[in-house]
């Protein structure tokens, strides 16, 4: 079975013919598509035109959870199965969310820049950080990542609240979205990008956060209205942000968020650990075996 690993790395699995291709090498990608039976997909969007170039394609296996970068209607119309692997990157993303919270609270970006200029000590009067202990952290989402992160936060003494699509009014930690925002010194985003969640955090909702609050996003960039986020950060209403995702990726070097000293950024790599790759390949290889034997796929989306 010919598998196209759409990422710049090598991997082997018994019984599978795996070829790799960088997400930036569209020419090689197009050359490989005609013989491809399975695509192991990361982030570069997969379009109907891509699928038309792959007449043997039977499965698009998302290496991760979010399938917003796959044209699901096109796949369904062509009889191509789509599967993902929820939870396999949860530990890495939860840890990165915690990292970005601390980076924003402790003003890591500003201190890093000053230290590299030889101005690290003494610190400027404005560069006084904050601790998670004693703060209220609101989790936008109630899935596995949020659950893991909650344990980490409570271990360092934070108070944790959350909201979710399904009301859980019997849980004293659950809040309606707007009530969660009003209570959150730190807000961490953990919801998929859908029509319902696009720009869920707009100017009006960001204004509900307490003055000086920190926003962290390791989910999908477009859940937050970036223009509104820039305005809230530059006005001083928000104290900082930690962002692993952006509305347009790769993020444009001219994006105003990158010029702000109170914003810690990463290039959509919250999931990127060796342990995550091991878990990804375990599921991806199993689904190839299931495809070959006609068995039901794990975590089929389409």
C-alpha positions, 0 to 999 in steps of 0.5 A: 500500500502506497502511503504519502506522508505529507511532512518532511520526515522519514518513517517506515512501517512493515508492509507499507510503502511510505514516501514523504514529501514536505508540505512546502514542496507542491511540485513533488506532492503533485507528482506523488499523488497519482500512485497514492492510496493513503495520505497521512495529512498534517496541516497543508490544506487538501483540496478537491483538486488534490483529490482529483490528481489521486485516482487511487486514493482511498483514505486521508488520515489526519495526523491529529484531530482538526479536519478543517484543512481537509475538503470533507465534502470533496472527499465524501463525493469521491468515496475517500474515507477521512479519519482523525485521531482525537487525543493523541496529541493531548499531552503535548498541547496541554503542556504547551498551553501551560508553557504559553500561559507562563510565558505571557505572565512572566513577560518572557518575550520582553525579558528575552529581548532585553537579555539579548541586548545586554539589558537583562538586569536590573529589570524595568519597572514595568516588567513585573510578572505574575504567577498562576497560583491564585489566578482563575484560568478559564478553559474554552472547551471541555475535552481531553486537552482541557482535562489534562491542562486542568490537572496541571493548573490545579497542581500549581494552585490555580482555580480552574473554570471551563465551558463546553458545548453541552451545559454541565450545570451540575458541575460547579466549575462549569460556566456559560461562556460570557460568565467564564470570560468575566471570571478568567484572569487567563483564558485558554482556547480548546475548541475546534474551528467550525462555523459556530466557533469562527471569531467566537472571541470577538471584540465584544467577548474579549472586552468581557475579560478582566483588565490585564487578562491573558489569552492563550490559543493552541486550538485554531487561530480563527476562533479569535478575531485577530484584529480585535485581539490586537486592539485589546492588547495594544489598548492595554485591556489585555495584559498578554497573549500566548499563540500557537495558531493564527488565522492565516498560516504560515503566519505573515511576518507582517502580522501586527501580533508579531510586533507586540512585546506582550505576545509569545508566539509559536508556529502551530507546533504545540503538538510537535513532540517525539511522543506525539509522533509515536502515537500518531504513527501507531494509529495511522498504521493500524488504519492502513491495516484495517483499510487493507483488510476491509475492517472499520477504521478507527475514528472515521470522520467521513 
